[in-house]
Structures are given as structure tokens and as C-alpha cells.
Amino acid sequence: MRKLNLILAAVFVLTILLVSCAPTTPATPPSLSESPQAPGSSTPPSESPQAPDPTPRVLSDSELSMFVEAFDVPGEPLFLYNFLQCMYNSPQEIDPNSIFYSGAGACISPTDEMLDYLIENGYLADDYREFTDLAAGSAWILRPADLEEMMQKRFGISFSEVQTEFTKFTYLESFGVYFDTITDSGMVVFPLVTSGEYIGDNIFVVEYADYWSDNIYRVTFRLLNNDLDTIQFISNIRIT
């Protein structure tokens, strides 16, 4: 019996040694090129419909038509032609006095309290409330928060980064807003889109003529998914 127990013990020890020495398959690390997929998503991140097309090309007829309408005056309700009223090689070089001359979609009407103040302090005529047309000198209010939001949206920078002083509007310290009277469109250029191309990374370059002159201009901007409300301007220069 003792000899049998010794044999069984030896077999047990030998089995343990064989198992512990057996080779194991190492875990495969995740590929650096693979990224986790969002729950419920059937489209891998690399195939996202928002990924920019890397291939430069001439604009299609439908794209060109879209920009013709977008930059027309008054065009669609985003007031995009306002951002073509001055020349700039970068957003920091814009002239806010030209771009926001007629509001660029950021202005609001004054409150009754503001109107009382403007009339009492000689900014507006005593009979201002009797006038309703633009030629009479409509009062426009531009709130700093709205100005900053528009700068971030259309240029991707803060208003504090703009190099040209904002002098056209008067700052009303009592209300913390800018004020001006608008008597005309302030348009320096009446844009007529003629051609364009896509250069990659969601960036478009569009050329346009000026209705009032023989000048040709080139505007560069970023656009996502053909949504005009995402347009962010990069530069706007005269080429002839």
C-alpha cells in the first residue's frame, strides 16, 4: 500500500510540472488603427459621413447653384454676402465696420427703454417712432455676446482678435450694447458667383464678380455636409 501511494504521489507531481511548463498563446494587443465603435452605430468612425473628402475637384452644377443662391443679395436668410464686404487674408484682418455695417444677421431691434434713452440723448429724432422704413435711419442694437457668437461661428476666432477697431457702432454703456442707425445696405461688393472648386478638408474656393465693377474676387471657406449655416470664412481677396 505504501508503494502504491508513492507511485500516485509521483504521478500527481509530474502532472503539475507538465501543466505549468506548457506554452501559452500570448494575448494579441489591439491594433492602433482600430477605434471603438459607438454603441448602436453601424458605421465605423473612419467611414463617418462627415469625414472630409480628400479629392480636389471642380464644383458640380448643383454645388455652384447653391453658392450662387447663398451669396446672392438678399439671398437666403444667413446674410452671407455681408462677409464679402471687405478683403482679408485671415479672419484677424476683417474690417468689422464693413461686415457688420448692416448687422450681418446679428442685430436686434431696440427695446422701448433703449428707444427712450436714444431719443432723450439725441441719438434719434423725437419723432423716430413715426418712421418705419430703412431710409429713415432704423436703430439697430448689437449685443456683445451676439457679436462674439457670430465671430466664432463665421470666422472661428474671438472678436478680441480682430485687428481693426470697431468704430461704426456706438457703445451704450448704460445698456451694455452697441447701437447704430442703418440707412442703406453698406454694400461695397454685390457678389455674383462665377466658378469654384473643392480643395479638400471641407474647404471650398469660390470666385465671384462684382455687379458694380469689373473686379473678380476669391473667397475661401470651410463647409460641412453642404449645410450653409456651417460656413466658416478663411479669406476673401480681390484677384483682378
Secondary structure as a PSIPRED ss2 file (coil, helix, strand):
# PSIPRED VFORMAT (PSIPRED V4.0)

   1 M C   1.000  0.000  0.000
   2 R H   0.000  1.000  0.000
   3 K H   0.000  1.000  0.000
   4 L H   0.000  1.000  0.000
   5 N H   0.000  1.000  0.000
   6 L H   0.000  1.000  0.000
   7 I H   0.000  1.000  0.000
   8 L H   0.000  1.000  0.000
   9 A H   0.000  1.000  0.000
  10 A H   0.000  1.000  0.000
  11 V H   0.000  1.000  0.000
  12 F H   0.000  1.000  0.000
  13 V H   0.000  1.000  0.000
  14 L H   0.000  1.000  0.000
  15 T H   0.000  1.000  0.000
  16 I H   0.000  1.000  0.000
  17 L H   0.000  1.000  0.000
  18 L H   0.000  1.000  0.000
  19 V H   0.000  1.000  0.000
  20 S H   0.000  1.000  0.000
  21 C H   0.000  1.000  0.000
  22 A C   1.000  0.000  0.000
  23 P C   1.000  0.000  0.000
  24 T C   1.000  0.000  0.000
  25 T C   1.000  0.000  0.000
  26 P C   1.000  0.000  0.000
  27 A C   1.000  0.000  0.000
  28 T C   1.000  0.000  0.000
  29 P C   1.000  0.000  0.000
  30 P C   1.000  0.000  0.000
  31 S C   1.000  0.000  0.000
  32 L C   1.000  0.000  0.000
  33 S C   1.000  0.000  0.000
  34 E C   1.000  0.000  0.000
  35 S C   1.000  0.000  0.000
  36 P C   1.000  0.000  0.000
  37 Q C   1.000  0.000  0.000
  38 A C   1.000  0.000  0.000
  39 P C   1.000  0.000  0.000
  40 G C   1.000  0.000  0.000
  41 S C   1.000  0.000  0.000
  42 S C   1.000  0.000  0.000
  43 T C   1.000  0.000  0.000
  44 P C   1.000  0.000  0.000
  45 P H   0.000  1.000  0.000
  46 S H   0.000  1.000  0.000
  47 E H   0.000  1.000  0.000
  48 S C   1.000  0.000  0.000
  49 P C   1.000  0.000  0.000
  50 Q C   1.000  0.000  0.000
  51 A C   1.000  0.000  0.000
  52 P C   1.000  0.000  0.000
  53 D C   1.000  0.000  0.000
  54 P C   1.000  0.000  0.000
  55 T C   1.000  0.000  0.000
  56 P C   1.000  0.000  0.000
  57 R E   0.000  0.000  1.000
  58 V E   0.000  0.000  1.000
  59 L C   1.000  0.000  0.000
  60 S C   1.000  0.000  0.000
  61 D H   0.000  1.000  0.000
  62 S H   0.000  1.000  0.000
  63 E H   0.000  1.000  0.000
  64 L H   0.000  1.000  0.000
  65 S H   0.000  1.000  0.000
  66 M H   0.000  1.000  0.000
  67 F H   0.000  1.000  0.000
  68 V H   0.000  1.000  0.000
  69 E H   0.000  1.000  0.000
  70 A H   0.000  1.000  0.000
  71 F C   1.000  0.000  0.000
  72 D C   1.000  0.000  0.000
  73 V C   1.000  0.000  0.000
  74 P C   1.000  0.000  0.000
  75 G C   1.000  0.000  0.000
  76 E C   1.000  0.000  0.000
  77 P C   1.000  0.000  0.000
  78 L C   1.000  0.000  0.000
  79 F C   1.000  0.000  0.000
  80 L H   0.000  1.000  0.000
  81 Y H   0.000  1.000  0.000
  82 N H   0.000  1.000  0.000
  83 F H   0.000  1.000  0.000
  84 L H   0.000  1.000  0.000
  85 Q C   1.000  0.000  0.000
  86 C C   1.000  0.000  0.000
  87 M C   1.000  0.000  0.000
  88 Y E   0.000  0.000  1.000
  89 N C   1.000  0.000  0.000
  90 S C   1.000  0.000  0.000
  91 P H   0.000  1.000  0.000
  92 Q H   0.000  1.000  0.000
  93 E H   0.000  1.000  0.000
  94 I C   1.000  0.000  0.000
  95 D C   1.000  0.000  0.000
  96 P H   0.000  1.000  0.000
  97 N H   0.000  1.000  0.000
  98 S H   0.000  1.000  0.000
  99 I H   0.000  1.000  0.000
 100 F C   1.000  0.000  0.000
 101 Y C   1.000  0.000  0.000
 102 S C   1.000  0.000  0.000
 103 G C   1.000  0.000  0.000
 104 A C   1.000  0.000  0.000
 105 G C   1.000  0.000  0.000
 106 A C   1.000  0.000  0.000
 107 C C   1.000  0.000  0.000
 108 I E   0.000  0.000  1.000
 109 S C   1.000  0.000  0.000
 110 P C   1.000  0.000  0.000
 111 T C   1.000  0.000  0.000
 112 D H   0.000  1.000  0.000
 113 E H   0.000  1.000  0.000
 114 M H   0.000  1.000  0.000
 115 L H   0.000  1.000  0.000
 116 D H   0.000  1.000  0.000
 117 Y H   0.000  1.000  0.000
 118 L H   0.000  1.000  0.000
 119 I H   0.000  1.000  0.000
 120 E H   0.000  1.000  0.000
 121 N C   1.000  0.000  0.000
 122 G C   1.000  0.000  0.000
 123 Y C   1.000  0.000  0.000
 124 L C   1.000  0.000  0.000
 125 A C   1.000  0.000  0.000
 126 D C   1.000  0.000  0.000
 127 D C   1.000  0.000  0.000
 128 Y H   0.000  1.000  0.000
 129 R H   0.000  1.000  0.000
 130 E H   0.000  1.000  0.000
 131 F C   1.000  0.000  0.000
 132 T C   1.000  0.000  0.000
 133 D C   1.000  0.000  0.000
 134 L H   0.000  1.000  0.000
 135 A H   0.000  1.000  0.000
 136 A H   0.000  1.000  0.000
 137 G C   1.000  0.000  0.000
 138 S E   0.000  0.000  1.000
 139 A E   0.000  0.000  1.000
 140 W E   0.000  0.000  1.000
 141 I E   0.000  0.000  1.000
 142 L E   0.000  0.000  1.000
 143 R C   1.000  0.000  0.000
 144 P H   0.000  1.000  0.000
 145 A H   0.000  1.000  0.000
 146 D H   0.000  1.000  0.000
 147 L H   0.000  1.000  0.000
 148 E H   0.000  1.000  0.000
 149 E H   0.000  1.000  0.000
 150 M H   0.000  1.000  0.000
 151 M H   0.000  1.000  0.000
 152 Q H   0.000  1.000  0.000
 153 K H   0.000  1.000  0.000
 154 R H   0.000  1.000  0.000
 155 F H   0.000  1.000  0.000
 156 G C   1.000  0.000  0.000
 157 I C   1.000  0.000  0.000
 158 S C   1.000  0.000  0.000
 159 F H   0.000  1.000  0.000
 160 S H   0.000  1.000  0.000
 161 E H   0.000  1.000  0.000
 162 V C   1.000  0.000  0.000
 163 Q C   1.000  0.000  0.000
 164 T C   1.000  0.000  0.000
 165 E C   1.000  0.000  0.000
 166 F C   1.000  0.000  0.000
 167 T C   1.000  0.000  0.000
 168 K C   1.000  0.000  0.000
 169 F C   1.000  0.000  0.000
 170 T E   0.000  0.000  1.000
 171 Y E   0.000  0.000  1.000
 172 L E   0.000  0.000  1.000
 173 E C   1.000  0.000  0.000
 174 S C   1.000  0.000  0.000
 175 F C   1.000  0.000  0.000
 176 G C   1.000  0.000  0.000
 177 V E   0.000  0.000  1.000
 178 Y E   0.000  0.000  1.000
 179 F E   0.000  0.000  1.000
 180 D E   0.000  0.000  1.000
 181 T E   0.000  0.000  1.000
 182 I E   0.000  0.000  1.000
 183 T C   1.000  0.000  0.000
 184 D C   1.000  0.000  0.000
 185 S C   1.000  0.000  0.000
 186 G C   1.000  0.000  0.000
 187 M C   1.000  0.000  0.000
 188 V C   1.000  0.000  0.000
 189 V C   1.000  0.000  0.000
 190 F C   1.000  0.000  0.000
 191 P E   0.000  0.000  1.000
 192 L E   0.000  0.000  1.000
 193 V E   0.000  0.000  1.000
 194 T E   0.000  0.000  1.000
 195 S E   0.000  0.000  1.000
 196 G E   0.000  0.000  1.000
 197 E E   0.000  0.000  1.000
 198 Y E   0.000  0.000  1.000
 199 I E   0.000  0.000  1.000
 200 G E   0.000  0.000  1.000
 201 D C   1.000  0.000  0.000
 202 N C   1.000  0.000  0.000
 203 I E   0.000  0.000  1.000
 204 F E   0.000  0.000  1.000
 205 V E   0.000  0.000  1.000
 206 V E   0.000  0.000  1.000
 207 E E   0.000  0.000  1.000
 208 Y E   0.000  0.000  1.000
 209 A E   0.000  0.000  1.000
 210 D E   0.000  0.000  1.000
 211 Y C   1.000  0.000  0.000
 212 W C   1.000  0.000  0.000
 213 S C   1.000  0.000  0.000
 214 D C   1.000  0.000  0.000
 215 N C   1.000  0.000  0.000
 216 I E   0.000  0.000  1.000
 217 Y E   0.000  0.000  1.000
 218 R E   0.000  0.000  1.000
 219 V E   0.000  0.000  1.000
 220 T E   0.000  0.000  1.000
 221 F E   0.000  0.000  1.000
 222 R E   0.000  0.000  1.000
 223 L C   1.000  0.000  0.000
 224 L C   1.000  0.000  0.000
 225 N C   1.000  0.000  0.000
 226 N C   1.000  0.000  0.000
 227 D C   1.000  0.000  0.000
 228 L H   0.000  1.000  0.000
 229 D H   0.000  1.000  0.000
 230 T H   0.000  1.000  0.000
 231 I C   1.000  0.000  0.000
 232 Q E   0.000  0.000  1.000
 233 F E   0.000  0.000  1.000
 234 I E   0.000  0.000  1.000
 235 S E   0.000  0.000  1.000
 236 N E   0.000  0.000  1.000
 237 I E   0.000  0.000  1.000
 238 R E   0.000  0.000  1.000
 239 I C   1.000  0.000  0.000
 240 T C   1.000  0.000  0.000
